[in-house]
């Protein structure tokens, strides 16, 4: 195959990949320490992305807290008001943790209870590669993970700063609560 044809094919492939990347929706998480912008993956986690954006556009995340910070692990928010009152949520969404995405540093994933089908509004940002949070199958069966639905593309320094604050007891929680409140002012889709 002539070099010109190979170059043209590679250029077309690069353009189609760039176009697909540019079309990925984004959301801006405005926090009291700065903004975090996440790119969302509706092709891999359609119900989760739709759910996150529905909560964002409804104002659910406005004036909530990062209520859980585990240094070098995760920062979690999206569920509690500034008075530690749990926000009312909609029904849980289907489990999408088996979508092939990994809980790597900088990814955003849904928080949930013990039931893999229990994710509602809360989410977390991974501060390191957390492979133990990934979906997998071993000789004992399925190990349900946490559904990754996007990645931080701007403001990972803000996430790291949140992850470095001092924590202790707060509200109804015995530990892992920032001693100085860190707010999620709002979450907005980025056009």
Backbone bond lengths (Angstrom), bond angles and torsions (degrees), N, CA, C in turn:
res aa  C-N    CA-C-N  psi(-1)  N-CA   C-N-CA  omega(-1)  CA-C   N-CA-C  phi
1 X - - - 1.454 - - 1.532 107.59 -
2 X 1.313 116.29 129.67 1.465 119.18 -179.46 1.531 111.78 -62.12
3 X 1.314 114.54 151.45 1.471 122.10 -178.72 1.528 110.94 -58.16
4 X 1.337 119.03 -39.49 1.461 121.86 -178.04 1.531 110.96 -61.31
5 X 1.315 117.65 -40.20 1.472 121.32 -179.71 1.525 109.73 -67.89
6 X 1.325 116.79 -44.08 1.466 120.74 178.60 1.527 109.83 -60.79
7 X 1.334 116.79 -44.69 1.464 120.78 179.27 1.521 111.10 -61.95
8 X 1.344 116.81 -40.61 1.469 120.57 179.82 1.521 110.93 -66.15
9 X 1.327 117.11 -41.65 1.471 121.06 178.58 1.525 110.22 -63.93
10 X 1.325 117.38 -44.90 1.457 121.10 179.04 1.531 111.35 -63.68
11 X 1.320 117.07 -39.85 1.466 120.57 178.47 1.525 110.40 -64.69
12 X 1.328 117.23 -42.86 1.473 120.50 178.54 1.523 110.82 -63.60
13 X 1.321 116.72 -41.13 1.463 120.43 178.40 1.526 110.72 -63.76
14 X 1.324 116.97 -43.31 1.467 120.86 178.99 1.521 110.81 -62.24
15 X 1.327 117.11 -40.81 1.472 120.03 178.51 1.521 111.47 -65.77
16 X 1.334 117.27 -41.22 1.467 118.78 -179.73 1.527 110.69 -67.83
17 X 1.328 117.91 -37.03 1.466 120.41 176.14 1.517 110.93 -66.68
18 X 1.323 117.10 -41.25 1.466 120.44 178.27 1.523 110.58 -64.41
19 X 1.336 117.15 -40.11 1.465 120.37 178.94 1.521 110.74 -65.21
20 X 1.318 117.10 -42.02 1.470 120.24 178.47 1.520 110.25 -63.97
21 X 1.325 116.90 -40.29 1.464 121.09 179.63 1.529 110.69 -66.44
22 X 1.348 116.27 -40.19 1.465 120.42 -177.55 1.522 111.26 -68.58
23 X 1.327 118.14 -24.49 1.454 121.20 -177.31 1.515 113.34 -85.24
24 X 1.314 117.75 -8.14 1.461 119.63 179.83 1.525 108.96 -64.10
25 X 1.338 117.45 128.83 1.463 119.07 179.26 1.522 110.95 -66.60
26 X 1.312 114.31 155.10 1.461 120.99 179.27 1.518 109.42 -131.25
27 X 1.321 114.56 158.97 1.462 120.59 174.50 1.518 108.55 -137.58
28 X 1.333 115.22 143.73 1.457 121.81 177.92 1.522 108.19 -103.71
29 X 1.339 115.57 120.93 1.461 122.17 176.58 1.527 105.83 -99.11
30 X 1.329 116.21 107.21 1.461 120.96 -179.18 1.524 108.06 -88.85
31 X 1.339 115.86 117.51 1.458 120.34 -179.13 1.524 109.66 -116.08
32 X 1.300 115.85 167.31 1.467 120.24 178.15 1.525 112.04 -69.39
33 X 1.336 118.09 -9.60 1.468 121.58 177.01 1.523 113.06 -108.46
34 X 1.349 117.24 1.37 1.459 121.01 -178.91 1.511 110.61 132.07
35 X 1.313 115.16 177.10 1.462 121.08 -175.50 1.525 112.41 -94.48
36 X 1.315 114.20 147.03 1.460 123.19 172.44 1.527 106.15 -124.41
37 X 1.318 117.39 124.96 1.458 121.36 177.44 1.520 108.24 -107.36
38 X 1.336 115.05 129.10 1.459 120.18 179.47 1.526 109.93 -116.81
39 X 1.311 114.70 138.69 1.453 121.95 171.21 1.528 106.11 -91.58
40 X 1.327 116.27 134.35 1.466 121.27 -174.88 1.521 110.55 -106.29
41 X 1.333 116.15 152.58 1.461 121.98 -174.98 1.531 111.97 -119.71
42 X 1.341 117.46 75.03 1.461 119.43 -179.79 1.524 113.30 -66.10
43 X 1.321 118.09 -19.84 1.455 120.41 177.27 1.529 111.54 -71.30
44 X 1.330 117.67 -27.16 1.463 122.28 -179.01 1.525 112.79 -100.85
45 X 1.316 117.20 -29.28 1.472 121.45 -176.17 1.533 109.35 -140.77
46 X 1.332 117.15 65.79 1.472 119.70 -173.24 1.524 114.36 -60.97
47 X 1.312 118.14 -45.46 1.472 120.33 -178.72 1.523 110.81 -67.02
48 X 1.328 116.75 -37.14 1.468 121.17 -178.59 1.520 111.13 -69.18
49 X 1.330 117.37 -44.46 1.468 120.75 178.39 1.521 109.99 -64.36
50 X 1.319 117.16 -45.06 1.467 120.44 178.55 1.532 110.45 -59.26
51 X 1.315 116.77 -43.11 1.459 122.60 179.12 1.533 110.96 -61.86
52 X 1.336 117.32 -49.35 1.463 122.37 -179.63 1.527 110.59 -59.24
53 X 1.331 117.20 -46.19 1.461 120.38 -179.16 1.528 111.66 -68.27
54 X 1.330 117.27 -34.17 1.470 119.74 176.97 1.525 110.81 -65.04
55 X 1.325 117.03 -44.00 1.464 119.71 176.40 1.530 110.37 -63.63
56 X 1.333 117.19 -40.14 1.466 120.67 -178.80 1.525 110.58 -63.78
57 X 1.322 117.45 -50.40 1.462 120.12 -175.27 1.526 112.53 -72.08
58 X 1.314 117.57 -21.00 1.469 120.14 177.16 1.532 112.14 -80.41
59 X 1.337 117.12 -9.57 1.464 120.94 -178.30 1.518 113.67 87.96
60 X 1.322 117.20 6.03 1.468 121.01 -178.36 1.533 111.99 -55.77
61 X 1.326 117.27 -39.90 1.466 120.70 -175.54 1.531 113.21 -82.14
62 X 1.334 117.31 -10.93 1.459 120.98 -177.96 1.527 110.91 -60.43
63 X 1.331 115.18 128.81 1.462 123.07 175.20 1.537 112.35 61.04
64 X 1.332 115.95 36.60 1.468 119.87 173.44 1.526 108.96 -99.85
65 X 1.316 114.76 178.09 1.472 121.64 -175.69 1.523 112.09 -112.35
66 X 1.312 115.35 153.35 1.463 120.03 156.72 1.523 103.07 -81.05
67 X 1.305 116.41 102.27 1.469 120.12 -173.87 1.522 112.66 -94.18
68 X 1.323 117.38 -8.38 1.466 120.43 -179.57 1.514 108.92 -139.68
69 X 1.328 115.62 122.32 1.457 122.26 176.86 1.515 107.46 -132.36
70 X 1.326 115.52 120.03 1.457 120.85 176.94 1.530 106.24 -118.63
71 X 1.322 116.22 108.92 1.464 121.46 -175.03 1.524 111.39 -51.20
72 X 1.326 114.66 132.17 1.453 120.46 177.93 1.511 114.02 68.48
73 X 1.326 117.65 13.53 1.471 120.36 -177.79 1.527 110.63 -130.55
74 X 1.341 118.52 -75.52 1.465 121.85 -177.94 1.525 111.03 -149.06
75 X 1.344 114.71 159.54 1.462 122.39 164.50 1.530 105.67 -120.87
76 X 1.325 116.95 134.86 1.462 120.88 -172.70 1.517 110.79 -128.92
77 X 1.314 115.45 139.25 1.458 120.70 178.33 1.512 111.34 -155.93
78 X 1.337 113.23 -170.45 1.455 119.94 175.15 1.510 116.08 97.77
79 X 1.329 118.39 5.72 1.449 118.37 -174.75 1.506 116.86 -127.10
80 X 1.349 117.94 -20.27 1.465 120.03 -171.10 1.522 111.94 -125.65
81 X 1.329 114.90 139.92 1.465 121.27 176.08 1.520 109.67 -73.91
82 X 1.308 114.85 176.99 1.467 121.60 179.22 1.525 112.00 -65.05
83 X 1.320 116.73 -15.74 1.471 121.53 177.69 1.533 110.90 -100.46
84 X 1.335 116.55 12.69 1.469 123.35 -177.93 1.529 111.96 63.53
85 X 1.310 116.36 26.51 1.458 120.50 173.53 1.518 107.41 -87.37
86 X 1.327 116.60 129.13 1.455 119.19 179.93 1.515 109.67 -72.49
87 X 1.314 116.00 129.73 1.458 121.42 179.76 1.532 110.14 -70.98
88 X 1.314 115.28 146.24 1.464 121.49 176.81 1.522 108.20 -68.16
89 X 1.323 116.07 136.39 1.463 120.82 -177.97 1.523 111.24 -121.25
90 X 1.313 113.54 165.23 1.464 120.76 173.40 1.528 108.22 -84.70
91 X 1.325 115.06 179.59 1.464 120.59 178.15 1.527 110.70 -59.23
92 X 1.330 116.95 152.50 1.471 120.43 177.30 1.529 111.35 -60.49
93 X 1.323 114.68 158.45 1.461 121.39 179.45 1.526 109.96 -102.93
94 X 1.334 116.82 161.72 1.466 119.41 178.80 1.531 111.45 -64.44
95 X 1.302 115.78 148.53 1.467 123.27 178.35 1.526 110.07 -66.72
96 X 1.331 116.50 125.54 1.459 121.76 176.39 1.529 111.74 -125.56
97 X 1.319 116.84 23.71 1.456 121.07 -179.69 1.512 113.96 -70.91
98 X 1.331 117.03 -10.82 1.459 121.29 -179.51 1.536 111.55 -97.62
99 X 1.337 116.09 30.14 1.464 121.19 -175.23 1.531 114.46 -88.10
100 X 1.322 117.88 2.88 1.457 121.43 178.63 1.524 114.37 90.65
101 X 1.338 117.78 -11.31 1.462 120.53 177.70 1.525 109.73 -82.14
102 X 1.304 116.32 144.16 1.460 122.52 -176.87 1.522 111.13 -105.04
103 X 1.313 116.57 150.70 1.463 122.85 175.43 1.526 108.98 -79.33
104 X 1.315 114.79 72.19 1.458 122.04 179.97 1.524 109.96 -94.11
105 X 1.316 115.42 162.74 1.463 120.54 176.92 1.526 109.89 -50.17
106 X 1.328 115.56 130.05 1.458 121.29 176.78 1.508 115.22 89.93
107 X 1.328 118.17 -4.59 1.460 118.52 177.54 1.526 109.60 -84.96
108 X 1.336 114.88 157.29 1.454 122.21 175.57 1.528 106.94 -113.09
109 X 1.323 115.76 134.52 1.460 121.25 -176.11 1.519 109.79 -138.14
110 X 1.315 116.07 161.41 1.457 121.97 179.09 1.519 110.71 -82.05
111 X 1.324 114.83 136.39 1.463 120.90 170.74 1.525 106.91 -83.72
112 X 1.304 116.16 155.95 1.466 120.80 178.80 1.511 108.64 -159.58
113 X 1.338 116.29 170.92 1.457 121.81 173.45 1.519 110.07 -86.53
114 X 1.316 116.35 -159.14 1.457 121.68 -178.59 1.521 113.95 -66.88
115 X 1.314 117.08 -26.08 1.465 121.85 177.71 1.526 108.44 -82.96
116 X 1.354 118.72 123.94 1.463 119.61 -178.80 1.531 112.95 -61.27
117 X 1.321 117.69 -18.79 1.467 122.18 -179.93 1.527 112.06 -94.06
118 X 1.333 118.89 21.90 1.461 120.89 -171.84 1.530 115.16 -106.98
119 X 1.337 118.98 5.56 1.470 120.27 -179.63 1.526 110.12 -65.22
120 X 1.337 114.88 136.60 1.459 119.90 178.81 1.530 109.66 -129.16
121 X 1.318 118.46 -90.55 1.466 120.61 -173.60 1.520 113.80 -112.05
122 X 1.325 118.67 -26.77 1.463 120.26 -173.71 1.523 111.73 -76.42
123 X 1.321 114.46 147.07 1.457 122.38 -178.35 1.524 108.50 -142.43
124 X 1.317 115.37 167.05 1.467 120.05 177.61 1.511 110.41 -143.67
125 X 1.338 114.73 155.53 1.463 122.50 173.69 1.519 107.05 -107.20
126 X 1.318 115.92 128.52 1.467 121.86 177.16 1.524 109.75 -76.04
127 X 1.327 116.56 125.71 1.463 121.82 178.57 1.527 112.16 -90.89
128 X 1.312 116.81 -7.94 1.470 122.64 176.39 1.523 107.12 -151.96
129 X 1.316 116.69 174.45 1.462 120.21 172.51 1.526 107.76 -69.25
130 X 1.319 116.51 120.15 1.469 122.58 -177.21 1.521 109.77 -118.41
131 X 1.334 116.20 69.42 1.452 119.42 -176.03 1.528 113.25 -63.30
132 X 1.315 117.86 -21.36 1.465 118.82 178.36 1.524 111.66 -71.86
133 X 1.336 117.28 -9.91 1.463 121.39 176.25 1.528 112.39 -94.30
134 X 1.342 116.61 0.27 1.465 121.20 -178.42 1.524 112.30 -83.58
135 X 1.316 115.14 151.24 1.465 122.38 172.27 1.530 107.93 -69.61
136 X 1.333 115.83 137.67 1.454 119.51 176.74 1.527 109.40 -159.39
137 X 1.308 114.34 164.52 1.457 120.92 176.04 1.517 106.71 -124.14
138 X 1.323 115.83 129.59 1.460 119.94 177.40 1.523 108.91 -127.18
139 X 1.322 116.92 -169.68 1.461 120.03 -176.32 1.532 113.33 -66.32
140 X 1.313 117.63 -14.14 1.467 121.51 177.02 1.524 112.44 -94.66
141 X 1.327 116.50 -7.72 1.461 120.23 179.36 1.517 111.88 122.82
142 X 1.308 115.24 -155.70 1.456 121.96 -176.60 1.525 111.01 -82.75
143 X 1.316 115.13 133.56 1.465 122.34 171.26 1.528 105.33 -109.61
144 X 1.324 116.29 110.04 1.462 120.54 -177.57 1.515 109.84 -75.89
145 X 1.314 115.01 134.63 1.451 120.87 -179.28 1.513 111.36 -105.48
146 X 1.312 114.70 -155.77 1.459 122.57 -179.44 1.521 107.80 -118.46
147 X 1.317 116.47 129.83 1.462 122.57 -171.31 1.527 112.09 -71.40
148 X 1.316 115.05 110.30 1.461 121.37 171.45 1.522 107.14 -76.14
149 X 1.346 116.01 135.13 1.465 118.98 -179.58 1.526 112.73 -134.77
150 X 1.334 117.15 8.17 1.447 120.08 178.05 1.516 112.04 -179.64
151 X 1.330 114.33 -175.20 1.466 121.04 -177.45 1.525 109.47 -146.32
152 X 1.328 115.95 142.58 1.459 121.46 174.82 1.529 108.40 -68.11
153 X 1.338 116.29 125.82 1.463 120.65 177.50 1.532 111.52 -112.47
154 X 1.325 117.17 -16.22 1.463 122.77 173.53 1.522 107.60 -146.41
155 X 1.324 116.45 140.39 1.457 119.97 173.73 1.511 115.36 91.24
156 X 1.338 118.03 20.65 1.461 118.42 175.92 1.524 110.19 -63.90
157 X 1.339 116.90 -27.13 1.463 120.04 175.26 1.530 110.71 -63.96
158 X 1.334 117.07 -32.97 1.469 121.22 176.78 1.531 109.25 -68.81
159 X 1.334 116.31 -45.25 1.476 119.78 177.93 1.524 110.55 -59.55
160 X 1.332 116.62 -42.24 1.466 120.17 178.59 1.526 111.28 -64.29
161 X 1.336 116.90 -38.84 1.469 120.13 178.56 1.523 110.52 -64.71
162 X 1.321 116.92 -40.22 1.466 120.14 176.16 1.523 109.17 -62.94
163 X 1.314 115.97 -42.01 1.453 121.04 -179.07 1.516 114.93 -68.05
164 X 1.313 117.00 -11.46 1.469 120.97 -177.80 1.524 113.64 -100.89
165 X 1.337 118.17 -1.32 1.466 119.49 -176.50 1.526 111.05 -73.62
166 X 1.328 114.59 159.16 1.461 120.56 177.00 1.532 109.09 -72.69
167 X 1.310 115.50 141.11 1.471 120.69 -178.53 1.524 110.87 -127.65
168 X 1.289 114.13 165.52 1.465 121.76 178.00 1.511 108.34 -176.06
169 X 1.309 116.72 -151.66 1.453 121.65 178.75 1.526 109.51 -77.95
170 X 1.339 115.09 149.59 1.460 120.35 176.87 1.503 110.31 -168.94
171 X 1.323 116.71 139.93 1.460 119.66 -178.72 1.511 110.00 53.59
172 X 1.334 117.39 -132.71 1.458 120.35 -179.02 1.532 114.21 -84.01
173 X 1.343 117.17 2.95 1.461 121.25 -173.13 1.521 111.72 -102.49
174 X 1.321 116.49 137.19 1.464 122.27 -178.19 1.526 112.75 -80.18
175 X 1.324 117.67 -17.31 1.461 120.87 -176.05 1.529 109.89 -162.04
176 X 1.335 115.74 172.13 1.464 125.56 172.01 1.528 114.26 68.37
177 X 1.327 117.37 18.87 1.465 122.01 177.93 1.534 108.12 -102.35
178 X 1.339 117.97 130.54 1.461 118.41 175.75 1.527 111.00 -55.16
179 X 1.331 116.65 130.71 1.460 120.71 -179.54 1.532 111.19 -67.78
180 X 1.326 116.33 -30.95 1.461 121.19 171.00 1.525 106.27 -108.22
181 X 1.322 117.10 120.89 1.467 121.22 -174.07 1.522 111.73 -55.42
182 X 1.325 114.99 137.32 1.455 122.19 174.27 1.528 106.05 -118.00
183 X 1.324 115.75 121.62 1.454 121.28 -172.18 1.517 112.93 -99.11
184 X 1.310 114.99 146.39 1.457 122.66 163.71 1.522 103.76 -97.37
185 X 1.319 116.34 105.80 1.467 119.75 -176.91 1.524 110.66 -69.20
186 X 1.328 115.55 -43.06 1.470 121.01 177.09 1.528 108.86 -172.42
187 X 1.319 115.47 164.69 1.463 122.34 174.49 1.515 106.23 -128.40
188 X 1.328 116.63 126.35 1.453 121.59 -177.93 1.524 111.10 -130.29
189 X 1.336 116.91 137.91 1.468 118.64 169.86 1.524 109.28 -60.40
190 X 1.328 116.92 145.34 1.455 122.23 178.09 1.515 107.00 -102.88
191 X 1.315 115.31 124.90 1.481 120.78 -179.82 1.502 110.62 -79.31
